[in-house]
Amino acid sequence: MVGPQIRKLMKMPVTARLVLGECSMEIDEILRLGQGSMLELGTKVEDNLTLYINDEEIAKAKSVTVGDKLGAQIVEISPTEKRLKDITDLE
């Protein structure tokens, strides 16, 4: 039987972020961005994406298509103990 604390923990909202890549830009480049602008990321097509939960990296994934939508398939995941520590660390 699951205790009330565990049930409450399982309902706790978290922020998930899947990062395709990153780039550095100067302010004048940002100000010139508009519809149709292209950003060149430092990630190659075959590189893994990074999954963050509450700003902690917990997994690597590859991009996949699911029907007509973009998805991610986990290819490497942090150990359970590290994931739990990272997402529940309140410091």
C-alpha positions as CSV (number, residue, x, y, z in Angstrom):
1,M,0.0,0.0,0.0
2,V,1.3,3.5,-0.9
3,G,1.4,6.0,1.9
4,P,0.0,9.5,1.6
5,Q,3.4,11.1,1.4
6,I,4.3,9.0,-1.6
7,R,0.9,9.8,-3.3
8,K,1.5,13.5,-2.7
9,L,5.0,13.2,-4.1
10,M,3.8,11.4,-7.2
11,K,1.4,14.3,-7.9
12,M,4.1,17.0,-7.5
13,P,4.5,19.1,-10.7
14,V,7.9,19.2,-12.3
15,T,9.2,21.1,-15.3
16,A,10.5,19.0,-18.2
17,R,12.7,20.5,-20.9
18,L,14.1,18.7,-23.9
19,V,17.0,20.6,-25.4
20,L,17.7,20.3,-29.1
21,G,20.9,22.4,-28.9
22,E,22.3,25.8,-28.1
23,C,23.9,28.7,-29.8
24,S,25.5,32.0,-28.8
25,M,24.2,35.3,-30.3
26,E,25.0,38.9,-29.9
27,I,22.2,41.3,-29.1
28,D,22.2,42.9,-32.6
29,E,21.7,39.4,-34.1
30,I,18.8,38.7,-31.7
31,L,17.2,42.1,-32.6
32,R,17.3,41.1,-36.3
33,L,15.4,37.9,-35.8
34,G,12.1,37.7,-37.5
35,Q,9.6,35.2,-38.9
36,G,11.6,32.8,-41.1
37,S,14.9,33.5,-39.4
38,M,17.2,30.4,-39.0
39,L,19.2,29.6,-35.9
40,E,22.2,27.4,-36.3
41,L,22.6,25.2,-33.3
42,G,25.8,23.5,-32.2
43,T,24.1,20.1,-32.4
44,K,24.6,17.7,-35.3
45,V,21.5,15.8,-36.6
46,E,22.8,12.5,-35.2
47,D,23.6,14.0,-31.7
48,N,21.4,13.1,-28.7
49,L,19.1,15.6,-27.2
50,T,19.2,16.3,-23.5
51,L,16.2,15.9,-21.2
52,Y,16.2,18.1,-18.0
53,I,13.7,17.8,-15.1
54,N,13.7,20.8,-12.9
55,D,16.9,22.0,-14.6
56,E,18.7,18.7,-13.8
57,E,20.0,16.6,-16.7
58,I,18.4,13.2,-16.3
59,A,18.5,11.6,-19.7
60,K,19.8,11.6,-23.3
61,A,17.3,11.0,-26.1
62,K,17.1,10.9,-29.9
63,S,14.5,12.6,-32.0
64,V,11.8,10.4,-33.6
65,T,8.6,11.0,-35.4
66,V,5.4,9.7,-33.9
67,G,2.8,9.9,-36.7
68,D,2.9,13.5,-37.8
69,K,4.4,14.7,-34.5
70,L,8.0,15.1,-33.2
71,G,8.9,12.9,-30.2
72,A,12.0,11.8,-28.3
73,Q,13.1,8.2,-27.4
74,I,15.3,7.8,-24.3
75,V,18.6,6.3,-25.2
76,E,20.4,6.8,-21.8
77,I,19.1,7.6,-18.4
78,S,20.7,8.6,-15.1
79,P,20.4,6.0,-12.3
80,T,17.2,6.2,-10.3
81,E,19.0,7.4,-7.1
82,K,20.6,10.4,-9.0
83,R,17.3,11.3,-10.7
84,L,15.3,11.3,-7.5
85,K,18.1,13.3,-5.7
86,D,18.3,15.8,-8.5
87,I,14.6,16.5,-8.9
88,T,13.8,16.6,-5.2
89,D,16.8,18.5,-4.0
90,L,15.5,21.7,-2.5
91,E,18.8,23.5,-2.0
